[in-house]
Amino acid sequence: MQIWIILAISVHALAAVFWMATTGALARSGGLGAEALFPRQMIAIAIVVLTGGYLWSALHTGGFGAYEEVLAGGAALAVIAALIQAIGVGVSMGRLKTAREAALKRITLCHRLAGPLLALCLVCMVAARFV
């Protein structure tokens, strides 16, 4: 059982770091490269959610204390960021061919909104242990 927890935490962290890093890169680049990175970001989000769900069910089923409250808050921030990116960027991806400038502005805005949410999520995940 312990090895599955270690693997899940590792995969969860790696996918989350990729998600955060590409979000920051796309926010700074004005959305350039979103065509290549968007599908990979969506895969990373799915991996983060699935491994996070597994870790929650394996490690936090006994109660809902302060530790779990902070983790749940961080998870909620990540879900909001994922929705912003999936909906906002997803819609804009289809408009890149017809209205490229407007689509890139919206893609950039979505990543600039999601970035701070992901940073706060990371703070929650790290700080939860000390609450």
C-alpha positions as CSV (number, residue, x, y, z in Angstrom):
1,M,0.0,0.0,0.0
2,Q,2.8,2.4,0.9
3,I,4.3,2.2,-2.6
4,W,1.0,3.2,-4.2
5,I,0.9,6.3,-2.0
6,I,4.4,7.3,-2.9
7,L,3.8,6.8,-6.6
8,A,0.5,8.7,-6.4
9,I,2.1,11.6,-4.6
10,S,5.0,11.7,-7.1
11,V,2.7,11.6,-10.2
12,H,0.4,14.1,-8.6
13,A,3.2,16.5,-7.9
14,L,4.8,16.1,-11.4
15,A,1.6,16.7,-13.2
16,A,0.8,19.7,-11.0
17,V,4.2,21.2,-11.6
18,F,3.8,20.8,-15.4
19,W,0.3,22.4,-15.2
20,M,1.6,25.3,-13.2
21,A,4.7,25.9,-15.3
22,T,2.8,25.8,-18.6
23,T,0.2,28.1,-17.2
24,G,2.9,30.6,-16.2
25,A,4.7,30.3,-19.5
26,L,1.5,30.8,-21.6
27,A,0.5,33.8,-19.4
28,R,3.9,35.4,-20.1
29,S,4.1,34.5,-23.8
30,G,0.7,36.0,-24.6
31,G,-0.8,32.6,-25.3
32,L,1.8,31.7,-28.0
33,G,2.2,27.9,-27.9
34,A,-1.3,27.2,-26.5
35,E,-2.1,25.0,-29.5
36,A,0.6,22.6,-28.5
37,L,0.3,22.9,-24.7
38,F,-3.5,23.0,-24.2
39,P,-4.1,19.3,-24.8
40,R,-1.2,18.4,-22.6
41,Q,-2.5,20.7,-19.9
42,M,-5.8,19.0,-20.0
43,I,-4.2,15.6,-19.6
44,A,-2.1,17.0,-16.7
45,I,-5.3,18.3,-15.0
46,A,-7.0,14.9,-15.4
47,I,-3.9,13.2,-13.8
48,V,-3.9,15.8,-11.0
49,V,-7.6,15.3,-10.2
50,L,-7.4,11.5,-10.4
51,T,-4.3,11.1,-8.2
52,G,-5.6,13.8,-5.8
53,G,-8.9,11.9,-5.5
54,Y,-7.0,8.7,-4.9
55,L,-4.8,10.3,-2.3
56,W,-7.8,11.8,-0.5
57,S,-9.6,8.5,-0.4
58,A,-6.5,6.7,0.8
59,L,-5.3,9.2,3.4
60,H,-8.3,11.4,4.5
61,T,-11.4,9.2,4.9
62,G,-11.4,9.2,8.7
63,G,-12.5,12.8,9.4
64,F,-12.6,16.4,8.3
65,G,-10.3,18.5,10.5
66,A,-8.3,21.6,9.9
67,Y,-5.8,19.7,7.7
68,E,-8.5,18.5,5.4
69,E,-10.2,21.9,5.3
70,V,-7.0,23.5,4.0
71,L,-6.5,20.7,1.5
72,A,-10.1,21.0,0.3
73,G,-9.7,24.7,-0.1
74,G,-6.6,24.2,-2.2
75,A,-8.4,21.5,-4.3
76,A,-11.3,23.9,-4.8
77,L,-8.9,26.6,-6.1
78,A,-7.4,24.0,-8.5
79,V,-10.8,23.0,-9.8
80,I,-11.7,26.7,-10.4
81,A,-8.4,27.2,-12.3
82,A,-9.1,24.0,-14.3
83,L,-12.6,25.2,-15.2
84,I,-11.3,28.7,-16.3
85,Q,-8.7,27.0,-18.5
86,A,-10.8,24.2,-19.9
87,I,-13.7,26.5,-20.8
88,G,-12.0,29.8,-21.5
89,V,-9.0,28.4,-23.4
90,G,-11.0,25.6,-24.9
91,V,-13.5,28.0,-26.5
92,S,-10.7,30.3,-27.7
93,M,-8.7,27.4,-29.3
94,G,-11.5,27.0,-31.9
95,R,-11.3,30.8,-32.7
96,L,-7.5,30.9,-33.3
97,K,-7.9,30.5,-37.0
98,T,-10.6,33.1,-37.5
99,A,-9.8,35.7,-34.9
100,R,-6.3,35.0,-33.8
101,E,-5.6,38.3,-31.9
102,A,-8.8,38.1,-29.8
103,A,-8.3,34.4,-29.1
104,L,-4.7,34.9,-27.9
105,K,-5.8,37.7,-25.6
106,R,-8.5,35.5,-24.1
107,I,-6.1,32.6,-23.7
108,T,-3.6,34.9,-22.0
109,L,-6.3,36.3,-19.7
110,C,-7.4,32.8,-18.7
111,H,-3.9,31.7,-17.9
112,R,-3.3,35.0,-15.9
113,L,-6.4,34.3,-13.9
114,A,-5.6,30.6,-13.3
115,G,-1.9,31.2,-12.4
116,P,-2.6,32.9,-9.0
117,L,-5.2,30.4,-8.2
118,L,-2.7,27.6,-8.8
119,A,-0.1,29.4,-6.7
120,L,-2.6,29.7,-3.8
121,C,-3.5,26.0,-4.3
122,L,0.2,25.1,-3.8
123,V,0.4,27.2,-0.7
124,C,-2.6,25.3,0.7
125,M,-1.1,21.9,-0.1
126,V,2.1,22.8,1.6
127,A,0.7,24.7,4.5
128,A,-2.0,22.1,5.4
129,R,0.5,19.9,7.0
130,F,1.3,22.6,9.6
131,V,-2.3,23.7,10.4
